[in-house]
Amino acid sequence: SHTELSDILFPTFGQSVLRSPNQSQPPQEGREEPQKLSKSSRRKDMLRSDDTDKGAKRTEHEDRFDRQLRLWGSHGQKFLESTHICALGSGATISEMLKNLVLPNISQFTIIDDATITEEDNGNNFFVSEDDIGKPRGQVVCANLLEMNPWDEKQQFGVRGHFINQSPEKAIAENIDAFKKFDIVVATEIHDKPMLQLSNFCYKHNIAFVLIRIHGLLGYIHWSMKEHCIEETHPSDEDVTDVYLHEDQLRIFPEYAKFVQSFDFKQIRKDPHHHRHVPWPAIVYHQLQEWKKKKDGATPKTWKEKSEFKQQIQAAALVYHEEMNFHEAVRNAHKACAKPTLTYELTKVLADDSAKKLTSNTKPFWFVIHGIIKFMEKDSQGFLPVCASIPDMTSLPEMYVKLQKLFRARERQDLDKITAHVNAALESVGKEKGSISTDYIDRIAKHIRTVSTVRCQKIETAYDAKQSNADDLNEIFSEWEEPKKWDVEADGPPPIQPKNIYWYFGMRAAERFRTKKGRYPGAGKEEDVGDDTKALTEIMTTMFKEYHIQSKIEPAICQEIVRFGAKEIHNTAAMVGGVASQMCLKLIVKQFTPFDNIFVFNGVHCTSNVYKF
């Protein structure tokens, strides 16, 4: 399951915003008039359409957080500005991670750590200085982070930071219930036993728990949460737009059917300019009627028939290479031939028991999904609600505007019906009608085609060989990788480059070593290196036997981990901390899909992998 870093990260946030943070209208993508835009219009068109400026005077808050609101909208920013994250530790990785959350304006963070600043910290952590040596590390890091975005009482925005001078292990042992107030808990430098205790506690209360380990140029992130509902996945590799062009859809959307039927192509062909600007849904509809006349009412079903149908559309153009609307019609012809299919993730969400067995404790997300299911059963013959975010297309402005108005009006009708079903479900479990806001219902319903859920296993499952699946692990170890090109004659023996799953278990073995000896391998005296390597190899061998891993151990892995001595190198800390912060942002704003559930970074060979077990 090799994953490029670009698949894990999403575009970073920036500095300013064009709308009030109190606005929460759901996005309606697509512009109204697909014509040349003025400079000011182009600026607005860059925004998500729920972010358009309503004419109000821009505030300092809007100016500062502009780019990120374009990315996740005002509702995502609201989630961010009401989140409290807890960091166990204050080393370089945690500092880099918190920096990436302080800048976009997370509400609060709390650092729990009793470490004092050393020369080593001064060398790898940008948030401490030489003058700080001997001071409480968490306190200094907290103060320097807050300088980047302090709370402004006048403007009423900014970040609040807290520091508790206590070891994470002691905080867990003495008052684990205190962690209930946090939305996310991130841990580094913590022993396995208290880490597992806290991760189980967080899992029970559905609090996201993130574990980060750094060993020199290596690192991994392992997170868990009982259930995370993604309201907008923002897919970039698939088309989820639905133009409601199938005959069964047109039957329940008569206004749209009347629109596409209104085009008289015999007359339109006399005007080449008009012919080049007919919206492609009308072209596909009329060409499908011609096809059905020739085929006794049958629609194209096989690949051959669909190819012939596309050729028919192409032949209907006056000058095909000049008419982009006919190119669009050919490209989208399949949408009229078959009913739209649901994505795998959406199919799982609609079939989820959480949407069927509602209680007073059910999340609002599942009430809305329940309402959409009832809408599909009773109001739309099994189709999803109409979405006004129709794709851009070659068309005369007045035609596109008319089409968009039809979709917006029908979307509003469908959303009102879904809201009624949601309110009925709320009342059925003794909750007040309207206790879930219309804005929230609208947003989920408009993005229903891109919703998803993630349910992680407990971290304890990966740490307990009896609960782990040996077949899955051995499959990961045996995955094929492209051979590396190496000229032995010119460059000598090839360097070792084991799969990243080996490095992951090597780092896990180092934690067992610390539990046993009270320090990391390689962190003792120089003369202990040989003994540490031998002991670490024995621990890793034992782990492979416990997990029934059939692959052989690479001795060089243990040598490298001992050589690193569990040091936090700043570039690794920045990289892994950056990935962790982006993953936390995805959890906070409930948008984009986080990796599930282990990310391994190999800075030795500049590779990464995501594993799930």
C-alpha positions as CSV (number, residue, x, y, z in Angstrom):
1,S,0.0,0.0,0.0
2,H,2.6,2.5,-1.1
3,T,1.4,6.1,-0.8
4,E,3.0,9.2,-2.2
5,L,3.3,12.2,0.2
6,S,1.0,14.2,-2.1
7,D,-1.8,11.7,-1.4
8,I,-1.5,12.4,2.3
9,L,-1.1,16.2,2.3
10,F,-3.5,18.7,0.9
11,P,-2.8,22.3,-0.1
12,T,-1.6,24.4,2.8
13,F,-3.4,27.3,4.4
14,G,-2.5,30.9,3.8
15,Q,-3.3,34.3,5.1
16,S,-6.6,36.2,4.4
17,V,-10.5,35.6,4.0
18,L,-13.4,37.0,2.0
19,R,-16.3,36.3,4.1
20,S,-17.7,36.5,7.6
21,P,-16.6,33.6,9.8
22,N,-20.3,33.4,11.0
23,Q,-21.5,32.6,7.5
24,S,-22.4,28.9,7.1
25,Q,-24.1,28.6,3.8
26,P,-23.2,25.3,2.1
27,P,-21.2,25.5,-1.1
28,Q,-22.9,25.8,-4.5
29,E,-20.0,25.4,-6.9
30,G,-20.1,26.5,-10.5
31,R,-20.5,30.1,-11.8
32,E,-23.7,31.5,-13.0
33,E,-22.4,32.9,-16.3
34,P,-19.7,31.0,-18.1
35,Q,-18.4,34.0,-19.9
36,K,-15.3,36.2,-19.7
37,L,-15.1,37.6,-16.2
38,S,-14.0,41.0,-15.0
39,K,-11.0,41.2,-12.7
40,S,-13.2,41.5,-9.6
41,S,-15.5,38.7,-10.8
42,R,-12.5,36.4,-11.3
43,R,-11.5,37.1,-7.7
44,K,-14.9,36.0,-6.4
45,D,-14.9,33.0,-8.7
46,M,-11.8,31.7,-7.0
47,L,-13.8,31.2,-3.8
48,R,-16.0,28.4,-2.8
49,S,-19.4,29.7,-3.7
50,D,-20.6,29.7,-0.1
51,D,-17.8,32.2,0.7
52,T,-18.9,35.0,-1.6
53,D,-18.7,38.4,0.0
54,K,-22.2,39.7,0.8
55,G,-21.0,43.4,0.7
56,A,-20.1,43.6,4.4
57,K,-16.9,45.4,5.4
58,R,-14.0,42.9,5.6
59,T,-12.6,42.3,9.0
60,E,-9.0,41.5,10.2
61,H,-10.1,37.9,10.7
62,E,-11.3,37.7,7.1
63,D,-8.1,39.2,5.8
64,R,-5.8,37.0,7.8
65,F,-7.4,33.6,7.1
66,D,-8.4,34.1,3.4
67,R,-6.8,31.2,1.7
68,Q,-7.8,28.5,4.2
69,L,-11.4,29.5,4.1
70,R,-11.3,29.1,0.4
71,L,-10.2,25.5,1.1
72,W,-12.5,24.3,3.8
73,G,-15.2,27.0,4.1
74,S,-16.5,28.9,7.1
75,H,-18.0,25.8,8.6
76,G,-14.6,24.1,8.6
77,Q,-13.1,27.2,10.2
78,K,-15.7,27.2,12.9
79,F,-14.8,23.6,13.7
80,L,-11.1,24.6,13.9
81,E,-11.8,27.6,16.1
82,S,-13.7,25.4,18.6
83,T,-11.1,22.6,18.9
84,H,-8.9,22.0,21.9
85,I,-5.8,19.7,21.3
86,C,-3.6,18.2,23.9
87,A,0.1,17.5,23.3
88,L,2.0,15.1,25.5
89,G,5.5,16.2,25.0
90,S,7.1,19.3,23.6
91,G,10.0,18.1,21.4
92,A,10.7,19.2,17.9
93,T,8.0,17.1,16.3
94,I,5.2,18.3,18.6
95,S,6.4,21.9,18.2
96,E,6.3,21.6,14.4
97,M,2.9,20.0,14.5
98,L,1.4,22.6,16.8
99,K,2.8,25.4,14.7
100,N,0.8,24.2,11.8
101,L,-2.4,24.3,13.9
102,V,-1.7,27.6,15.6
103,L,-1.3,29.4,12.3
104,P,-4.7,28.6,10.9
105,N,-6.3,29.6,14.3
106,I,-7.0,26.5,16.3
107,S,-8.9,27.5,19.5
108,Q,-6.7,26.1,22.2
109,F,-3.8,23.8,22.8
110,T,-2.4,22.3,26.1
111,I,1.1,21.0,26.5
112,I,1.8,18.5,29.2
113,D,5.5,17.9,29.7
114,D,8.1,18.1,32.6
115,A,11.2,18.1,30.4
116,T,13.7,20.9,30.7
117,I,15.5,22.4,27.7
118,T,18.9,20.9,26.9
119,E,21.6,21.6,24.3
120,E,20.0,18.9,22.1
121,D,16.7,20.8,22.1
122,N,18.5,23.9,21.1
123,G,19.9,22.1,18.1
124,N,16.7,20.6,16.8
125,N,13.8,22.7,17.9
126,F,13.3,26.2,16.4
127,F,11.0,27.1,19.3
128,V,13.7,27.2,21.9
129,S,17.0,29.1,22.1
130,E,20.3,28.9,23.8
131,D,19.2,31.3,26.5
132,D,16.3,28.9,27.4
133,I,18.5,26.0,28.4
134,G,17.4,24.7,31.8
135,K,13.9,26.2,31.6
136,P,10.7,24.1,31.3
137,R,10.6,23.1,27.6
138,G,6.8,23.0,27.3
139,Q,6.5,26.5,28.8
140,V,9.0,28.0,26.4
141,V,7.5,26.2,23.4
142,C,4.0,27.3,24.4
143,A,5.0,31.0,24.8
144,N,6.8,31.0,21.4
145,L,4.0,29.3,19.6
146,L,1.5,31.9,20.9
147,E,3.7,34.7,19.6
148,M,2.7,33.5,16.1
149,N,-1.0,34.0,16.6
150,P,-1.9,35.3,20.1
151,W,-5.4,35.8,21.4
152,D,-6.7,39.3,20.5
153,E,-9.3,40.4,23.0
154,K,-10.4,43.3,20.8
155,Q,-10.7,41.3,17.6
156,Q,-11.9,38.2,19.4
157,F,-9.8,35.7,17.6
158,G,-6.4,34.0,18.0
159,V,-5.1,31.1,20.0
160,R,-5.0,30.3,23.7
161,G,-2.2,28.1,24.9
162,H,-1.7,26.3,28.2
163,F,1.2,24.5,29.8
164,I,1.1,21.8,32.6
165,N,4.5,21.1,34.1
166,Q,3.9,17.4,34.7
167,S,5.1,14.2,33.1
168,P,2.6,12.7,30.7
169,E,2.8,9.3,32.4
170,K,1.9,11.0,35.8
171,A,-1.0,12.9,34.2
172,I,-2.4,9.7,32.8
173,A,-2.0,7.8,36.1
174,E,-3.4,10.5,38.4
175,N,-6.3,11.9,36.4
176,I,-7.0,10.2,33.1
177,D,-10.6,11.6,33.1
178,A,-9.2,15.1,32.5
179,F,-8.5,14.1,28.9
180,K,-12.2,14.0,28.1
181,K,-12.2,17.8,27.6
182,F,-9.9,17.5,24.6
183,D,-10.9,16.9,21.0
184,I,-7.6,15.4,19.9
185,V,-4.7,14.0,22.0
186,V,-1.2,13.7,20.5
187,A,1.6,11.8,22.2
188,T,5.3,11.5,21.7
189,E,8.1,10.3,24.0
190,I,5.7,8.4,26.1
191,H,6.2,4.8,27.2
192,D,4.0,2.1,25.6
193,K,2.1,1.0,28.7
194,P,0.6,4.5,29.6
195,M,0.3,5.2,25.9
196,L,-2.0,2.2,25.4
197,Q,-3.9,3.0,28.5
198,L,-4.6,6.5,27.2
199,S,-5.3,5.4,23.7
200,N,-7.9,2.9,24.9
201,F,-9.5,5.6,27.1
202,C,-9.7,8.0,24.1
203,Y,-11.1,5.3,21.9
204,K,-13.9,4.6,24.4
205,H,-14.9,8.2,24.4
206,N,-14.4,8.7,20.6
207,I,-11.5,11.2,21.0
208,A,-8.9,11.1,18.3
209,F,-5.6,9.8,19.6
210,V,-2.4,10.3,17.6
211,L,0.9,8.6,18.4
212,I,4.1,9.9,16.9
213,R,7.5,8.2,17.1
214,I,10.7,9.6,15.6
215,H,14.0,7.7,15.3
216,G,16.6,9.8,13.5
217,L,15.6,9.8,9.8
218,L,12.7,7.5,10.5
219,G,9.3,8.1,12.0
220,Y,5.7,6.9,12.0
221,I,2.2,8.2,13.0
222,H,-0.4,5.8,14.3
223,W,-3.9,7.3,15.0
224,S,-7.1,5.7,16.2
225,M,-10.7,6.8,16.7
226,K,-13.9,4.8,17.1
227,E,-15.7,6.7,14.4
228,H,-14.9,9.7,12.2
229,C,-17.6,11.0,9.8
230,I,-16.3,12.9,6.8
231,E,-18.8,15.4,5.5
232,E,-16.9,16.4,2.4
233,T,-14.1,14.2,1.0
234,H,-13.3,16.6,-2.0
235,P,-12.5,13.7,-4.4
236,S,-10.1,14.8,-7.2
237,D,-9.9,11.5,-9.1
238,E,-13.6,10.9,-9.9
239,D,-16.5,12.7,-11.3
240,V,-19.4,12.8,-8.8
241,T,-21.6,15.3,-10.6
242,D,-25.1,14.2,-11.5
243,V,-26.9,16.0,-14.3
244,Y,-30.1,14.0,-13.8
245,L,-30.2,13.0,-17.5
246,H,-31.3,9.4,-17.3
247,E,-34.9,8.9,-18.5
248,D,-36.0,7.7,-15.0
249,Q,-34.5,10.9,-13.5
250,L,-36.1,13.2,-16.0
251,R,-39.5,11.5,-15.2
252,I,-39.3,12.9,-11.6
253,F,-37.8,16.2,-12.7
254,P,-40.4,17.5,-15.2
255,E,-39.1,21.1,-15.3
256,Y,-35.7,19.9,-16.4
257,A,-37.2,17.5,-18.9
258,K,-39.2,20.4,-20.4
259,F,-36.0,22.4,-20.7
260,V,-34.0,19.8,-22.7
261,Q,-37.0,19.0,-24.8
262,S,-37.5,22.7,-25.8
263,F,-34.5,22.8,-28.2
264,D,-35.6,22.6,-31.9
265,F,-32.4,21.4,-33.6
266,K,-34.0,21.7,-37.1
267,Q,-34.1,25.5,-36.5
268,I,-30.9,25.7,-34.4
269,R,-28.9,24.1,-37.2
270,K,-29.6,27.2,-39.3
271,D,-27.7,29.3,-36.8
272,P,-24.1,28.0,-36.4
273,H,-23.4,30.2,-33.5
274,H,-26.4,29.0,-31.6
275,H,-25.6,25.4,-32.6
276,R,-22.2,25.7,-31.0
277,H,-23.7,26.9,-27.7
278,V,-26.5,24.5,-27.0
279,P,-25.8,22.9,-23.5
280,W,-24.6,19.4,-23.9
281,P,-27.4,17.7,-21.8
282,A,-29.9,18.9,-24.5
283,I,-27.7,17.5,-27.3
284,V,-27.4,14.1,-25.5
285,Y,-31.1,14.0,-24.8
286,H,-32.2,14.7,-28.4
287,Q,-29.6,12.3,-29.8
288,L,-30.8,9.6,-27.4
289,Q,-34.3,10.0,-28.7
290,E,-33.1,9.6,-32.3
291,W,-31.2,6.4,-31.2
292,K,-34.3,5.0,-29.5
293,K,-36.4,5.6,-32.7
294,K,-34.0,3.4,-34.6
295,K,-33.7,0.8,-31.9
296,D,-37.3,0.2,-30.9
297,G,-37.0,2.3,-27.7
298,A,-33.9,0.6,-26.4
299,T,-31.0,2.6,-25.0
300,P,-27.3,1.8,-25.6
301,K,-26.2,-0.8,-23.2
302,T,-23.1,-2.6,-24.5
303,W,-19.7,-1.0,-25.0
304,K,-20.2,-1.3,-28.8
305,E,-23.6,0.3,-28.7
306,K,-22.3,3.2,-26.5
307,S,-19.5,3.7,-29.0
308,E,-21.9,3.9,-31.8
309,F,-24.1,6.3,-29.9
310,K,-21.1,8.6,-29.4
311,Q,-20.3,8.4,-33.1
312,Q,-23.9,9.4,-33.8
313,I,-23.5,12.5,-31.6
314,Q,-20.3,13.4,-33.3
315,A,-21.9,13.1,-36.7
316,A,-24.7,15.4,-35.6
317,A,-22.3,18.4,-35.3
318,L,-22.0,20.9,-38.1
319,V,-18.2,21.1,-37.7
320,Y,-17.2,18.8,-34.9
321,H,-13.7,20.1,-34.3
322,E,-15.1,23.6,-33.8
323,E,-18.1,22.7,-31.5
324,M,-16.9,22.1,-28.0
325,N,-20.4,21.5,-26.8
326,F,-20.5,18.4,-29.0
327,H,-17.2,17.3,-27.6
328,E,-18.7,17.6,-24.1
329,A,-21.8,15.7,-25.2
330,V,-19.6,12.8,-26.5
331,R,-17.6,12.8,-23.3
332,N,-20.8,12.6,-21.1
333,A,-23.0,10.5,-23.4
334,H,-22.9,7.6,-20.9
335,K,-24.8,9.6,-18.3
336,A,-28.0,9.3,-20.2
337,C,-27.5,5.6,-20.9
338,A,-27.3,4.3,-17.4
339,K,-28.5,5.3,-13.9
340,P,-25.8,7.0,-11.9
341,T,-23.9,4.6,-9.6
342,L,-23.0,5.3,-6.0
343,T,-19.4,5.3,-4.8
344,Y,-18.3,2.4,-2.7
345,E,-17.9,4.8,0.3
346,L,-21.4,6.2,-0.1
347,T,-22.9,2.7,-0.4
348,K,-21.3,1.8,2.9
349,V,-22.6,5.0,4.6
350,L,-26.2,4.4,3.3
351,A,-26.1,0.8,4.5
352,D,-24.7,1.6,7.9
353,D,-26.7,0.5,10.9
354,S,-26.0,3.9,12.6
355,A,-28.4,5.5,10.1
356,K,-31.1,2.9,10.7
357,K,-31.0,2.4,14.5
358,L,-31.3,5.9,15.8
359,T,-31.2,6.8,19.5
360,S,-31.1,10.1,21.4
361,N,-27.3,9.7,21.4
362,T,-26.9,9.3,17.7
363,K,-24.7,11.9,16.0
364,P,-26.4,14.6,13.9
365,F,-24.5,13.2,10.8
366,W,-26.5,9.9,11.0
367,F,-29.8,11.6,11.4
368,V,-29.2,13.5,8.2
369,I,-28.1,10.2,6.4
370,H,-31.3,8.7,7.8
371,G,-33.3,11.6,6.3
372,I,-31.7,11.1,2.9
373,I,-32.4,7.4,2.9
374,K,-36.1,8.1,3.7
375,F,-36.1,10.7,0.9
376,M,-34.7,8.2,-1.6
377,E,-37.3,5.6,-0.5
378,K,-40.3,7.9,-0.5
379,D,-39.7,10.9,-2.8
380,S,-37.1,10.2,-5.5
381,Q,-37.5,6.6,-6.6
382,G,-34.1,5.7,-5.2
383,F,-32.1,8.6,-6.6
384,L,-30.0,11.0,-4.6
385,P,-31.3,14.5,-4.1
386,V,-30.6,17.0,-6.9
387,C,-27.4,19.1,-6.4
388,A,-27.2,22.6,-7.9
389,S,-23.5,22.2,-8.4
390,I,-23.8,21.4,-12.1
391,P,-20.6,21.2,-14.1
392,D,-19.4,24.1,-16.2
393,M,-20.2,23.7,-19.9
394,T,-20.1,25.5,-23.3
395,S,-23.3,27.4,-23.5
396,L,-24.9,30.8,-24.0
397,P,-25.0,32.6,-20.6
398,E,-28.8,32.8,-20.6
399,M,-29.2,29.0,-21.2
400,Y,-26.7,28.1,-18.5
401,V,-28.4,30.5,-16.0
402,K,-31.8,29.1,-16.8
403,L,-30.4,25.5,-16.3
404,Q,-28.8,26.4,-13.0
405,K,-31.9,28.1,-11.7
406,L,-33.9,24.9,-12.5
407,F,-31.4,22.8,-10.5
408,R,-31.3,25.3,-7.6
409,A,-35.1,25.4,-7.3
410,R,-35.3,21.6,-7.4
411,E,-32.4,21.3,-4.9
412,R,-34.3,23.5,-2.5
413,Q,-37.4,21.3,-2.8
414,D,-35.4,18.2,-2.1
415,L,-33.5,19.7,0.8
416,D,-36.8,20.7,2.4
417,K,-38.1,17.2,2.1
418,I,-35.0,15.8,3.6
419,T,-35.2,18.3,6.5
420,A,-38.8,17.1,7.1
421,H,-37.6,13.5,7.3
422,V,-34.8,14.4,9.7
423,N,-37.2,16.3,12.0
424,A,-39.5,13.3,12.0
425,A,-36.6,11.1,13.0
426,L,-35.6,13.5,15.8
427,E,-39.1,13.5,17.2
428,S,-39.2,9.7,17.0
429,V,-36.4,9.4,19.6
430,G,-37.7,12.2,21.8
431,K,-35.5,15.0,20.6
432,E,-36.8,18.4,19.7
433,K,-37.7,19.2,16.1
434,G,-35.2,21.5,14.6
435,S,-32.4,20.6,17.0
436,I,-30.2,19.9,14.0
437,S,-29.8,23.1,12.1
438,T,-31.1,23.5,8.5
439,D,-27.6,24.7,7.5
440,Y,-26.1,21.5,8.7
441,I,-28.7,19.3,7.0
442,D,-28.3,21.2,3.7
443,R,-24.5,20.9,3.8
444,I,-24.5,17.1,4.3
445,A,-27.3,16.6,1.7
446,K,-25.5,18.8,-0.9
447,H,-22.3,16.8,-0.4
448,I,-23.9,13.4,0.0
449,R,-22.1,12.0,-3.0
450,T,-18.7,12.6,-1.3
451,V,-19.4,11.6,2.4
452,S,-17.5,8.8,4.0
453,T,-16.7,7.3,7.4
454,V,-13.5,6.0,8.9
455,R,-13.5,3.5,11.8
456,C,-10.1,2.7,13.1
457,Q,-9.1,-0.3,15.2
458,K,-7.6,0.4,18.6
459,I,-3.9,1.0,18.7
460,E,-3.8,-1.9,21.2
461,T,-4.9,-4.2,18.4
462,A,-1.6,-3.5,16.5
463,Y,0.4,-3.9,19.7
464,D,-1.1,-7.3,20.6
465,A,0.1,-10.1,18.4
466,K,-2.9,-12.3,19.4
467,Q,-5.3,-9.7,18.0
468,S,-3.3,-9.0,14.8
469,N,-4.0,-10.7,11.5
470,A,-0.9,-12.7,10.5
471,D,-2.1,-13.2,6.9
472,D,-2.5,-9.4,6.4
473,L,0.9,-8.7,7.9
474,N,2.7,-11.3,5.7
475,E,0.9,-10.0,2.7
476,I,2.4,-6.5,3.4
477,F,5.9,-8.0,3.9
478,S,5.6,-9.9,0.6
479,E,4.3,-7.1,-1.5
480,W,6.2,-6.7,-4.8
481,E,8.4,-3.6,-5.2
482,E,10.1,-2.5,-8.4
483,P,13.8,-3.5,-8.3
484,K,16.2,-0.7,-7.8
485,K,18.7,-0.1,-10.7
486,W,22.2,-0.4,-9.5
487,D,25.5,-0.7,-11.3
488,V,27.5,-3.1,-9.1
489,E,30.7,-2.9,-11.2
490,A,30.7,0.9,-11.1
491,D,29.3,1.5,-7.6
492,G,30.0,-1.6,-5.6
493,P,27.5,-3.6,-3.6
494,P,24.0,-2.0,-3.6
495,P,22.9,-0.2,-0.4
496,I,20.3,-1.9,1.8
497,Q,16.8,-0.6,1.2
498,P,14.3,-2.8,3.1
499,K,10.6,-2.2,2.8
500,N,9.2,0.4,5.2
501,I,7.2,-2.2,7.2
502,Y,10.6,-3.5,8.4
503,W,11.5,0.0,9.7
504,Y,8.1,0.2,11.4
505,F,8.7,-3.0,13.4
506,G,12.3,-1.9,14.1
507,M,11.0,1.3,15.7
508,R,8.4,-0.8,17.6
509,A,11.2,-3.1,18.9
510,A,13.1,0.0,20.1
511,E,10.1,0.9,22.3
512,R,10.2,-2.6,23.8
513,F,13.9,-2.1,24.4
514,R,13.2,1.2,26.3
515,T,10.5,-0.5,28.4
516,K,13.0,-3.2,29.3
517,K,16.2,-1.1,29.8
518,G,14.8,2.4,30.6
519,R,16.5,4.0,27.7
520,Y,16.5,3.8,23.9
521,P,19.0,1.6,22.0
522,G,22.0,3.6,21.1
523,A,21.3,6.2,23.8
524,G,23.7,4.8,26.3
525,K,27.5,4.8,26.3
526,E,29.5,4.4,23.1
527,E,30.7,1.0,24.1
528,D,27.1,-0.3,24.5
529,V,26.4,0.0,20.8
530,G,27.3,-3.6,19.9
531,D,25.3,-5.0,22.9
532,D,22.4,-2.7,22.0
533,T,22.3,-3.9,18.4
534,K,22.4,-7.5,19.5
535,A,19.6,-7.0,22.1
536,L,17.4,-5.1,19.6
537,T,17.9,-7.8,17.1
538,E,16.7,-10.4,19.6
539,I,13.7,-8.3,20.5
540,M,12.8,-7.9,16.8
541,T,13.2,-11.6,16.3
542,T,10.9,-12.3,19.1
543,M,8.3,-9.9,17.7
544,F,8.4,-11.6,14.3
545,K,7.7,-15.0,16.0
546,E,4.9,-13.5,18.1
547,Y,3.2,-12.0,15.0
548,H,3.9,-15.1,12.8
549,I,5.8,-13.0,10.3
550,Q,7.6,-15.3,7.9
551,S,10.1,-12.8,6.5
552,K,13.6,-12.7,7.7
553,I,15.0,-9.8,9.8
554,E,17.4,-7.4,8.1
555,P,20.2,-7.0,10.7
556,A,21.1,-3.6,9.1
557,I,17.8,-2.2,10.3
558,C,18.7,-2.7,14.0
559,Q,22.2,-1.3,13.4
560,E,20.7,1.9,11.9
561,I,18.1,2.3,14.6
562,V,20.8,1.9,17.3
563,R,22.9,4.5,15.4
564,F,20.1,7.0,15.4
565,G,19.6,6.6,19.2
566,A,16.0,7.8,19.0
567,K,17.2,11.4,18.3
568,E,14.7,13.9,16.8
569,I,16.4,15.3,13.7
570,H,14.7,18.5,12.8
571,N,14.0,17.8,9.1
572,T,12.4,14.5,10.0
573,A,10.5,16.2,12.9
574,A,9.2,18.9,10.5
575,M,8.2,16.4,7.9
576,V,6.4,14.0,10.2
577,G,5.0,16.8,12.3
578,G,3.6,18.4,9.2
579,V,1.9,15.2,8.1
580,A,0.5,14.8,11.6
581,S,-0.9,18.4,11.6
582,Q,-2.5,18.0,8.2
583,M,-4.1,14.7,9.4
584,C,-5.4,16.5,12.5
585,L,-6.8,19.3,10.4
586,K,-8.7,16.8,8.3
587,L,-10.2,15.3,11.5
588,I,-11.1,18.7,12.8
589,V,-12.8,20.2,9.8
590,K,-14.4,16.9,8.9
591,Q,-13.3,17.2,5.3
592,F,-10.8,15.3,3.1
593,T,-9.9,11.7,3.9
594,P,-7.2,11.0,6.5
595,F,-4.8,8.1,6.1
596,D,-6.0,4.9,7.8
597,N,-4.2,4.3,10.1
598,I,-0.4,4.0,10.2
599,F,1.9,6.3,8.2
600,V,5.6,5.4,8.0
601,F,8.2,7.9,6.8
602,N,11.6,6.8,5.7
603,G,13.9,9.7,5.4
604,V,16.9,7.5,4.6
605,H,15.4,6.7,1.2
606,C,12.8,9.4,1.0
607,T,9.8,7.1,0.8
608,S,6.6,6.6,2.8
609,N,3.8,4.0,3.2
610,V,0.4,3.8,4.8
611,Y,-0.5,0.6,6.5
612,K,-3.8,-0.5,8.1
613,F,-3.7,-3.1,10.8
